[in-house]
Amino acid sequence: MNKIQTERLVLCPYTKSDFEEFATLRGDKRVMEYMVGGVMTRVQALETFEAYLTAWQTSGLGMWAIWDAATLNYVGECGFWDRGGEVGLTVRYLLHKKYWGKGLAGDAVNAAVKFGFETAGLTSLSAVALNSNARSCSILERLGMTVINENHQGIEGFRHYVLSLNETGFGRYDKLG
């Protein structure tokens, strides 16, 4: 069922019972500070959540809920989202503030990318991040992603990153963390 377990995390595709956790995460002003669009209302969160559920059914890839392996507390989300257009399939992640600075985002992204390349057969990925979000940019750059545009969608400092399987030496993502 596309569940991923690391030493510290369990990543599972979202289920309907995860909505309250998801809505709380997406409604947190501090957590959503660097997300284009900002804080979501419950209605917006429900629309996004339902799209996440549908993505797994239609494409076999999507966003995972991240759970702390020791406590089973909800940590956040990580996975793949098709942004369409020139960006296409992106890796994305978002964690509750209390989990910031512990290397968990790097662990989750590493596990997701490994799954994408080794299990799902992906050959390339994109990501987008505001350069003011130094932690996120650092994760993407340690992963081996390359900035191809500094002003994506006309937003100054909105970086568009890419990662190709043949550029990684297949396994560089294992060094993230």
C-alpha positions in Angstrom: 0.0 0.0 0.0 2.9 2.4 -0.6 3.7 2.8 3.1 7.3 3.8 3.8 9.1 3.3 7.1 12.3 5.0 8.1 14.1 4.8 11.5 12.1 7.8 12.8 9.1 8.1 10.5 6.2 6.3 9.0 4.8 7.7 5.7 1.3 6.5 4.7 -1.0 7.7 2.0 -3.7 9.9 3.6 -7.0 8.3 4.5 -10.3 10.1 5.2 -9.7 9.8 9.0 -6.6 12.0 8.7 -8.5 15.1 7.6 -8.6 16.9 11.0 -4.8 16.6 11.4 -4.3 17.9 7.8 -6.7 20.8 8.3 -4.9 21.8 11.5 -1.6 21.8 9.7 -2.9 23.8 6.7 -4.5 26.3 9.0 -1.4 27.1 11.0 -0.1 30.6 10.0 3.5 29.9 10.9 3.6 26.5 9.1 2.0 28.0 5.9 4.3 31.1 5.9 6.3 30.0 2.9 3.5 28.3 1.0 2.1 30.1 -2.0 -1.5 30.9 -1.1 -0.8 30.9 2.6 -3.2 29.6 5.3 -6.1 27.5 4.1 -9.7 27.7 5.3 -11.3 24.4 6.2 -13.1 24.4 2.8 -9.8 25.0 0.9 -8.1 22.3 3.1 -10.9 19.8 2.3 -10.6 20.5 -1.5 -6.8 19.9 -1.3 -7.2 16.9 0.9 -9.7 15.3 -1.4 -7.3 16.0 -4.3 -4.6 14.2 -2.4 -6.8 11.1 -1.9 -7.8 11.1 -5.6 -4.1 11.4 -6.8 -3.2 8.0 -5.2 -6.2 6.4 -6.9 -5.6 7.9 -10.4 -1.8 8.0 -10.6 -0.5 5.7 -8.0 1.5 8.5 -6.5 0.6 11.2 -4.1 1.1 12.8 -0.7 1.9 10.8 2.4 0.9 11.7 6.0 4.0 11.6 8.1 3.8 10.0 11.5 6.4 9.8 14.2 7.5 6.1 14.3 7.9 6.1 18.1 4.8 8.0 19.2 2.6 7.7 16.0 1.9 11.5 16.4 1.1 13.3 13.1 4.2 15.2 11.9 3.1 16.6 8.6 3.1 15.6 4.9 5.5 14.7 2.2 5.2 13.3 -1.3 4.5 14.0 -4.9 2.1 16.6 -6.4 1.5 17.2 -10.0 1.6 21.0 -10.4 1.1 20.7 -14.2 2.7 22.9 -16.8 6.4 23.3 -16.9 6.9 22.2 -13.3 5.1 18.9 -13.6 5.6 16.4 -10.8 7.0 18.0 -7.7 8.3 16.7 -4.4 6.8 18.7 -1.5 6.7 18.6 2.3 5.3 20.5 5.2 5.8 19.8 8.9 4.2 21.0 12.1 6.5 23.7 13.7 7.3 21.5 16.7 9.1 19.1 14.4 11.2 21.7 12.6 15.0 21.6 13.0 15.2 17.9 13.8 16.1 16.6 10.3 12.7 15.0 9.8 11.9 16.9 6.6 15.1 15.6 5.1 14.3 12.1 6.3 10.8 12.3 4.7 12.0 13.8 1.5 14.8 11.3 1.2 12.4 8.4 1.7 9.9 9.8 -0.8 12.5 10.5 -3.5 14.0 7.0 -3.0 10.5 5.5 -3.4 9.9 7.6 -6.5 13.1 6.6 -8.3 13.4 3.0 -7.1 9.7 1.9 -6.8 7.6 4.2 -8.9 10.0 4.4 -11.8 10.4 8.2 -11.9 13.3 9.6 -13.8 13.0 13.2 -12.8 11.3 15.5 -10.3 10.8 19.2 -9.7 10.4 21.2 -6.6 9.6 24.9 -5.9 10.6 26.9 -2.8 10.9 30.6 -1.9 14.6 31.4 -1.4 13.6 33.1 1.8 12.8 29.6 3.1 16.4 28.7 3.7 15.7 25.4 5.4 13.6 24.1 2.5 16.2 25.3 -0.1 18.9 23.6 1.8 17.0 20.3 1.8 16.5 20.5 -1.9 20.1 21.4 -2.6 21.5 18.6 -0.4 19.3 16.3 -2.3 21.1 17.3 -5.5 18.4 19.4 -7.0 19.5 22.2 -9.4 17.9 25.7 -9.6 16.7 26.3 -13.1 14.7 29.5 -12.5 15.0 32.1 -9.7 11.7 33.9 -10.5 9.2 31.0 -11.1 5.7 32.1 -12.1 6.9 35.7 -12.0 7.5 35.6 -8.3 10.8 37.1 -7.3 12.9 34.6 -5.3 10.5 31.6 -6.1 13.0 28.9 -7.1 12.2 26.1 -9.5 14.4 23.1 -8.9 14.9 19.9 -10.9 16.5 16.5 -10.2 17.1 13.8 -12.8 17.9 10.2 -12.0 20.9 10.2 -14.2 22.2 13.4 -12.5 22.0 11.9 -9.0 24.4 9.1 -9.6 21.4 7.0 -8.4 21.7 7.1 -4.7 22.9 10.7 -3.9 19.5 11.2 -2.2 20.6 8.6 0.3 23.1 11.1 1.7 20.3 13.5 2.7 19.3 13.7 6.3 
